[in-house]
Amino acid sequence: MYKFLFGPVPSRRLGMSLGIDLVPKKVCSLDCVYCEVGKTTKLTLDRKEYVKFDKVKEELIHYFANNPDPEYITFSGSGEPTLNVRIGEILRFIKQYKPNIPVAVLTNGTLFYDKNVRKEILQADVVLPSLDAATEEVFRKINRPAKDLSIEKCIQGLVDFREEFKGKIWLEIFILPDFNDSKQELLELKKVIERVNPDSVQLNTLDRPGTIPNLKGATRNELQRISDFFGVENVEIISASLERRDIQSFRSDIETAIVETISRRPCTLDDLTKILGLHINEINKYLDVLEAEAKIVSIEQERGVFYQLNEK
């Protein structure tokens, strides 16, 4: 059982992807209201070696010696991966050890104002930053950033990174009705898209409960309307549980284990992670599919969001 690696998990965007988690749950520079991983417990801009380089290297060497190569290696996980000050060294090691496997970085993009962060991930093949707001008011409402982090600082970092990075940038915009879908905010987001000039703009929305109650996701029609409003050719709607049913690479034993576990008693995401010994992102993938297939439902209770069998 690996501590810092998880998967491979199937991804519509990245195929079978081996995840690397470089920070503890949940160290992040944002505390987004919609986050499926849960509320941020350490809101910070401080870069540290949260996970030791040698430990990650050891797990990677063992994994590659005992498993087939994944389609991608992806820096993602329980928080913001660029907060780990040695992400560049880990990326460099992967490129030297397994040069034929493409590497992706899933990031909220908030630390790109730091030229060292930008430099450290230049060797990646694909970077998937998120941007949910273009004005300070909406940024603070939906993303709840760490102190001293402004939206213009984040946007300028993305612009600077685009100028330096030779790989692909897939910019994800998470649409949350009543938060960032006003005409004015969408107009400002469109201006930012033009400044950043990403290779792809990917619209996403809420599939399951976030960190505050009563959030709702955008409908497919609403996302299409926003795509049309942006008026650029490279916009893609990736929102997603229904489409994840088309991925055939899920392990039936894990899906069965989740169903059998919650058939005994309802469980939170953290409960399932501890009981099954799987990474939180891996559990999330299976919950998405099970909910899309109406096999399970989520219920908000005092201790959090619980998953239980759908008896209907």
Summary of the structure (lengths in Angstrom):
residues: 312
radius of gyration: 18.8
end to end distance: 36.2
largest distance: 53.3
contacts: 1038
relative contact order: 0.13
helix: 38%
strand: 21%
